[in-house]
Amino acid sequence: MRYYGARGSKKVTPRLKSFDNLTHADLNKIRKRIAEYEKELSIYRAANDDAEKENKKIAEENRAMQAKRDAFEASNIKPRLEKLTKIRQLIYECRVGVLQGVFGSYIEISEDLSLPGDRYGSTASGKYDAKLTPPLIQEFKKIKAGLDPDVIKLSQFKENRSFTYLSTPKAYCVLTIAGHKMELHYAEVNFGDLECKLAEHKLKIEIQKKKEQELRARAANNEKERRQQAQAIRKRFQKQFSILPNCPYCFEALTITDAHLDHIYPVSKGGTSREANLVLVCAQCNLAKKNMVLRQFLIQKKYSSEMVYARLELLGKDV
């Protein structure tokens, strides 16, 4: 497909030659357009096959009608036309010359002698033999009067119109592929290659989905395990409430539902997850302490180190 730019320069829309490096969406777009073309082609072929069958019937009907028309014309029209032509010629031959116009018997006439199918009109006018002309004109008019209805009847023999054939679907289209307009010529498409590329993309997508599902399942299992571990640890630490029903840091009331498990000595600083280094504290203290060592946290919050250490020792923790 060629067109002209603003300055008249000829531009060419490139043809799609290969399916390499195309996205799954672009490949599906190509497959969809090809499927639409095949549907259009199927409709075109079916419609034209039907039109061909109907046109054969119409052609037969028209031939039969033409045969009737020809027979009617041969029996009812042509013989009288031939007779009228002869009579008209005889009338023209009755035109008188100069001497007969002076000394003989004549009549002045002006008669339309046109016949059906005449390209130009035909008129007899002037001086004509007074004895021969009137009977000929009378006979001409009589025959023509009987001929006119049959001429009208002949014109009513009309052919039936044939069915129109559909135009062939356009054998190419313009698609936006990889962000660029490209011509897709259906005859140049390797359908096996297209389906192979689509299958490769589909397999990659399925593999990626499977990996994502496995990762989500693994994450869910890890989360489940963490929750189970936290619940187990909480159960083990529930005895803390029978000894001290308060946060060992700020000494505010503490319940099992809002308790956070804190590493007294942070893991980031080398602390372990031994029971002696773990203690249930309130959410506020746990969030404020973050990765600080206990001494730094107590100084920042201005809590009594002596009291906090005493409470932790009461709970059997390392301080």
RODO-2510 file (C-alpha; in nm, 4 decimals, decimal comma):
residues 319
     n   res          X          Y          Z
     1     m     0,0000     0,0000     0,0000
     2     r     0,1561     0,3288    -0,1100
     3     y     0,0641     0,6848    -0,0205
     4     y     0,2177     1,0299    -0,0417
     5     g     0,3481     1,2340     0,2475
     6     a     0,3045     1,6073     0,3050
     7     r     0,5759     1,6934     0,0497
     8     g     0,4726     1,4316    -0,2036
     9     s     0,7384     1,1792    -0,1028
    10     k     0,6308     0,8220    -0,1660
    11     k     0,6000     0,6090     0,1468
    12     v     0,5547     0,2354     0,1734
    13     t     0,3835     0,0490     0,4552
    14     p     0,6214    -0,2406     0,5273
    15     r     0,5045    -0,5990     0,4939
    16     l     0,5152    -0,8342     0,7883
    17     k     0,7715    -1,0984     0,6914
    18     s     0,8375    -1,2873     1,0144
    19     f     0,6719    -1,3729     1,3462
    20     d     1,0023    -1,3585     1,5354
    21     n     1,0207    -1,1267     1,8381
    22     l     0,6457    -1,0581     1,8343
    23     t     0,4491    -1,0500     2,1580
    24     h     0,1766    -1,3003     2,2406
    25     a    -0,0799    -1,0182     2,2041
    26     d     0,0454    -0,9314     1,8523
    27     l     0,0440    -1,2984     1,7467
    28     n    -0,3123    -1,3345     1,8742
    29     k    -0,4080    -1,0167     1,6862
    30     i    -0,2719    -1,1696     1,3636
    31     r    -0,4507    -1,4997     1,4253
    32     k    -0,7782    -1,3160     1,4974
    33     r    -0,7551    -1,1123     1,1746
    34     i    -0,6762    -1,4236     0,9693
    35     a    -0,9781    -1,5993     1,1239
    36     e    -1,1945    -1,2979     1,0303
    37     y    -1,0581    -1,3093     0,6730
    38     e    -1,1307    -1,6822     0,6438
    39     k    -1,4858    -1,6162     0,7655
    40     e    -1,5270    -1,3375     0,5067
    41     l    -1,3881    -1,5704     0,2392
    42     s    -1,6284    -1,8470     0,3414
    43     i    -1,9259    -1,6074     0,3257
    44     y    -1,8040    -1,4765    -0,0130
    45     r    -1,7714    -1,8267    -0,1595
    46     a    -2,1060    -1,9476    -0,0228
    47     a    -2,2887    -1,6345    -0,1422
    48     n    -2,1332    -1,6510    -0,4889
    49     d    -2,2050    -2,0239    -0,5180
    50     d    -2,5700    -1,9495    -0,4378
    51     a    -2,5691    -1,6594    -0,6853
    52     e    -2,4178    -1,8863    -0,9523
    53     k    -2,6945    -2,1451    -0,9029
    54     e    -2,9673    -1,8797    -0,9127
    55     n    -2,8137    -1,7114    -1,2169
    56     k    -2,8140    -2,0417    -1,4063
    57     k    -3,1876    -2,0736    -1,3372
    58     i    -3,2419    -1,7109    -1,4397
    59     a    -3,0392    -1,7658    -1,7593
    60     e    -3,2576    -2,0654    -1,8493
    61     e    -3,5739    -1,8640    -1,7795
    62     n    -3,4391    -1,5760    -1,9888
    63     r    -3,3560    -1,8083    -2,2794
    64     a    -3,7089    -1,9526    -2,2664
    65     m    -3,8552    -1,6019    -2,2523
    66     q    -3,6339    -1,4899    -2,5431
    67     a    -3,7530    -1,7867    -2,7498
    68     k    -4,1159    -1,6864    -2,6845
    69     r    -4,0349    -1,3254    -2,7699
    70     d    -3,8627    -1,4245    -3,0933
    71     a    -4,1573    -1,6487    -3,1894
    72     f    -4,4079    -1,3733    -3,1109
    73     e    -4,2055    -1,1193    -3,3080
    74     a    -4,1653    -1,3557    -3,6039
    75     s    -4,5375    -1,4374    -3,6238
    76     n    -4,6999    -1,1085    -3,5202
    77     i    -4,4558    -0,8239    -3,5827
    78     k    -4,2147    -0,8893    -3,8687
    79     p    -4,4721    -0,9834    -4,1392
    80     r    -4,6719    -0,6656    -4,0809
    81     l    -4,3571    -0,4522    -4,0606
    82     e    -4,2466    -0,5890    -4,3951
    83     k    -4,5925    -0,5180    -4,5416
    84     l    -4,5948    -0,1642    -4,3996
    85     t    -4,2496    -0,1025    -4,5445
    86     k    -4,3708    -0,2068    -4,8921
    87     i    -4,6889     0,0062    -4,8657
    88     r    -4,4829     0,3054    -4,7560
    89     q    -4,2546     0,2611    -5,0544
    90     l    -4,5590     0,2466    -5,2857
    91     i    -4,6923     0,5674    -5,1292
    92     y    -4,3594     0,7426    -5,1915
    93     e    -4,3733     0,6258    -5,5532
    94     c    -4,7153     0,7974    -5,5898
    95     r    -4,5595     1,1396    -5,5529
    96     v    -4,6413     1,3405    -5,8674
    97     g    -4,3901     1,5152    -6,0869
    98     v    -4,3977     1,8760    -6,2112
    99     l    -4,6052     1,8079    -6,5265
   100     q    -4,8566     1,5863    -6,3475
   101     g    -4,8775     1,8525    -6,0793
   102     v    -4,9854     2,0961    -6,3502
   103     f    -5,1997     1,8821    -6,5786
   104     g    -5,2833     1,5652    -6,3797
   105     s    -5,5044     1,4793    -6,0844
   106     y    -5,3306     1,4998    -5,7427
   107     i    -5,3985     1,5588    -5,3732
   108     e    -5,2012     1,7474    -5,1098
   109     i    -5,1098     1,5201    -4,8122
   110     s    -4,8969     1,5263    -4,4977
   111     e    -4,8955     1,1811    -4,3368
   112     d    -4,6753     1,0280    -4,0687
   113     l    -4,5460     0,7002    -4,2108
   114     s    -4,3066     0,6160    -3,9245
   115     l    -4,2661     0,2509    -3,8282
   116     p    -4,1783     0,1023    -3,4849
   117     g    -3,8007     0,0907    -3,4577
   118     d    -3,7379     0,3729    -3,7063
   119     r    -3,4408     0,5762    -3,5922
   120     y    -3,5760     0,8870    -3,7603
   121     g    -3,9357     0,9818    -3,8393
   122     s    -4,0785     0,9307    -4,1862
   123     t    -4,3375     1,1693    -4,3318
   124     a    -4,5084     1,1766    -4,6732
   125     s    -4,5990     1,5361    -4,7631
   126     g    -4,6668     1,7254    -5,0823
   127     k    -4,8549     1,6376    -5,4022
   128     y    -4,9494     1,2703    -5,4512
   129     d    -5,1531     1,0778    -5,7083
   130     a    -5,5190     1,1355    -5,6230
   131     k    -5,6334     0,7900    -5,7269
   132     l    -5,3612     0,5546    -5,5932
   133     t    -5,2485     0,7289    -5,2742
   134     p    -5,5643     0,7351    -5,0516
   135     p    -5,6221     0,3540    -5,0537
   136     l    -5,2552     0,2929    -4,9728
   137     i    -5,2595     0,5409    -4,6809
   138     q    -5,5801     0,3878    -4,5482
   139     e    -5,4316     0,0370    -4,5624
   140     f    -5,1074     0,1604    -4,3961
   141     k    -5,3020     0,3141    -4,1046
   142     k    -5,5181     0,0065    -4,0606
   143     i    -5,2227    -0,2330    -4,0412
   144     k    -5,0258     0,0011    -3,8119
   145     a    -5,3248     0,0391    -3,5770
   146     g    -5,3346    -0,3374    -3,5344
   147     l    -4,9566    -0,3556    -3,4957
   148     d    -4,9145    -0,0999    -3,2143
   149     p    -5,0653    -0,3182    -2,9327
   150     d    -4,8429    -0,6086    -3,0359
   151     v    -4,5354    -0,3819    -3,0303
   152     i    -4,6286    -0,2830    -2,6737
   153     k    -4,6766    -0,6491    -2,5842
   154     l    -4,3360    -0,7305    -2,7354
   155     s    -4,1719    -0,4690    -2,5107
   156     q    -4,3120    -0,6489    -2,2053
   157     f    -4,0921    -0,9520    -2,2707
   158     k    -3,8135    -0,8478    -2,0300
   159     e    -3,5218    -1,0472    -1,8992
   160     n    -3,4957    -1,1175    -1,5263
   161     r    -3,2033    -0,9469    -1,3601
   162     s    -2,9158    -1,1680    -1,2505
   163     f    -2,7935    -1,1841    -0,8920
   164     t    -2,4923    -0,9643    -0,8214
   165     y    -2,1750    -1,1429    -0,7149
   166     l    -1,9931    -1,0320    -0,3984
   167     s    -1,6546    -0,8695    -0,4390
   168     t    -1,3543    -1,0797    -0,3419
   169     p    -1,2414    -0,9973     0,0152
   170     k    -0,9254    -0,7897     0,0299
   171     a    -0,6262    -1,0251     0,0521
   172     y    -0,4369    -0,8127     0,3044
   173     c    -0,4930    -0,5790     0,5965
   174     v    -0,2970    -0,3166     0,7878
   175     l    -0,2308    -0,3928     1,1536
   176     t    -0,0365    -0,2107     1,4209
   177     i     0,2331    -0,4625     1,5144
   178     a     0,4972    -0,3840     1,7762
   179     g     0,3795    -0,0226     1,7639
   180     h     0,4218     0,0108     1,3852
   181     k     0,1717    -0,0129     1,0996
   182     m     0,2420    -0,3171     0,8841
   183     e     0,0710    -0,4912     0,5930
   184     l    -0,0337    -0,8497     0,6585
   185     h    -0,0765    -1,0408     0,3303
   186     y    -0,2712    -1,3572     0,4044
   187     a    -0,1175    -1,5561     0,1180
   188     e     0,2275    -1,4981     0,2691
   189     v     0,1327    -1,6234     0,6160
   190     n     0,2854    -1,9534     0,7254
   191     f     0,0033    -2,0809     0,9474
   192     g     0,2183    -2,3611     1,0890
   193     d     0,4836    -2,1107     1,1958
   194     l     0,2183    -1,8827     1,3491
   195     e     0,0620    -2,1662     1,5507
   196     c     0,4082    -2,2850     1,6578
   197     k     0,4976    -1,9367     1,7863
   198     l     0,1646    -1,9103     1,9681
   199     a     0,2207    -2,2526     2,1266
   200     e     0,5689    -2,1444     2,2433
   201     h     0,4282    -1,8261     2,3967
   202     k     0,1428    -2,0179     2,5584
   203     l     0,3893    -2,2667     2,7101
   204     k     0,6049    -1,9835     2,8478
   205     i     0,2971    -1,8153     2,9963
   206     e     0,1819    -2,1425     3,1540
   207     i     0,5301    -2,2069     3,2980
   208     q     0,5411    -1,8525     3,4383
   209     k     0,1926    -1,8937     3,5879
   210     k     0,2965    -2,2245     3,7436
   211     k     0,6063    -2,0634     3,8953
   212     e     0,3957    -1,7793     4,0340
   213     q     0,1453    -2,0281     4,1765
   214     e     0,4284    -2,2257     4,3365
   215     l     0,5779    -1,9083     4,4849
   216     r     0,2384    -1,8024     4,6209
   217     a     0,1814    -2,1499     4,7624
   218     r     0,5301    -2,1500     4,9172
   219     a     0,4746    -1,8040     5,0621
   220     a     0,1384    -1,9148     5,2003
   221     n     0,2999    -2,2233     5,3547
   222     n     0,5786    -2,0118     5,5046
   223     e     0,3240    -1,7685     5,6437
   224     k     0,1231    -2,0591     5,7833
   225     e     0,4364    -2,2056     5,9413
   226     r     0,5294    -1,8692     6,0910
   227     r     0,1831    -1,8318     6,2372
   228     q     0,1932    -2,1846     6,3767
   229     q     0,5365    -2,1180     6,5276
   230     a     0,4177    -1,7891     6,6759
   231     q     0,1133    -1,9615     6,8258
   232     a     0,3340    -2,2349     6,9724
   233     i     0,5712    -1,9774     7,1191
   234     r     0,2804    -1,7792     7,2607
   235     k     0,1479    -2,0912     7,4290
   236     r     0,4894    -2,1549     7,5806
   237     f     0,5093    -1,7971     7,7003
   238     q     0,1578    -1,7861     7,8459
   239     k     0,3051    -1,8777     8,1840
   240     q     0,4641    -1,5300     8,1760
   241     f     0,1175    -1,3853     8,2520
   242     s     0,0869    -1,5928     8,5678
   243     i     0,4131    -1,4389     8,6904
   244     l     0,3818    -1,0858     8,5469
   245     p     0,0575    -0,9678     8,3772
   246     n     0,2301    -0,6460     8,2667
   247     c     0,4723    -0,5363     7,9971
   248     p     0,8185    -0,5915     8,1503
   249     y     0,9424    -0,2702     7,9799
   250     c     0,6753    -0,0035     8,0454
   251     f     0,4788    -0,2043     8,3066
   252     e     0,1453    -0,1301     8,1311
   253     a    -0,1236    -0,4032     8,1453
   254     l    -0,0599    -0,6798     7,8918
   255     t    -0,2948    -0,9385     7,7346
   256     i    -0,2196    -1,2341     7,5113
   257     t    -0,4149    -1,0781     7,2207
   258     d    -0,2032    -0,7611     7,1971
   259     a     0,1305    -0,9084     7,3090
   260     h     0,4310    -0,8985     7,0751
   261     l     0,7259    -1,1369     7,1018
   262     d     1,0478    -0,9354     7,1322
   263     h     1,4115    -1,0387     7,1062
   264     i     1,5664    -0,8789     7,4166
   265     y     1,8988    -0,8715     7,2381
   266     p     1,8165    -0,8034     6,8674
   267     v     1,8859    -1,0700     6,6047
   268     s     2,0534    -0,8011     6,3909
   269     k     2,3035    -0,7532     6,6728
   270     g     2,3698    -1,1254     6,7131
   271     g     2,0784    -1,2206     6,9385
   272     t     1,9273    -1,5687     6,9169
   273     s     1,5740    -1,7050     6,9339
   274     r     1,6360    -1,8932     7,2573
   275     e     1,3539    -1,8748     7,5097
   276     a     1,5832    -1,6852     7,7478
   277     n     1,6212    -1,4068     7,4853
   278     l     1,2496    -1,3863     7,4029
   279     v     0,9853    -1,2028     7,6035
   280     l     0,6248    -1,0914     7,5498
   281     v     0,5919    -0,7111     7,5540
   282     c     0,3237    -0,4611     7,4546
   283     a     0,2927    -0,3606     7,0884
   284     q     0,3926    -0,0002     7,1622
   285     c     0,7244    -0,0994     7,3222
   286     n     0,8017    -0,3603     7,0556
   287     l     0,7471    -0,1104     6,7726
   288     a     0,9460     0,1593     6,9502
   289     k     1,2407    -0,0696     7,0356
   290     k     1,2865    -0,1949     6,6788
   291     n     1,6477    -0,3153     6,6467
   292     m     1,7851    -0,1253     6,9463
   293     v     1,9657    -0,3075     7,2264
   294     l     1,7761    -0,3013     7,5553
   295     r     2,0049    -0,0475     7,7263
   296     q     1,9685     0,2031     7,4378
   297     f     1,5898     0,1565     7,4360
   298     l     1,5583     0,2114     7,8128
   299     i     1,7677     0,5300     7,7964
   300     q     1,5586     0,6645     7,5073
   301     k     1,2280     0,5887     7,6845
   302     k     1,3688     0,6952     8,0276
   303     y     1,2568     0,3680     8,1861
   304     s     1,4207     0,2476     8,5078
   305     s     1,6894     0,0017     8,4059
   306     e     1,6950    -0,1476     8,7559
   307     m     1,3201    -0,2173     8,7538
   308     v     1,3166    -0,3564     8,3959
   309     y     1,6140    -0,5862     8,4619
   310     a     1,4510    -0,7055     8,7841
   311     r     1,1288    -0,7924     8,5986
   312     l     1,3194    -0,9762     8,3252
   313     e     1,5169    -1,1749     8,5838
   314     l     1,1875    -1,2615     8,7522
   315     l     1,0758    -1,4088     8,4195
   316     g     1,4011    -1,6043     8,3839
   317     k     1,5442    -1,3979     8,0995
   318     d     1,9072    -1,3239     8,0201
   319     v     1,9975    -0,9621     8,0999
***
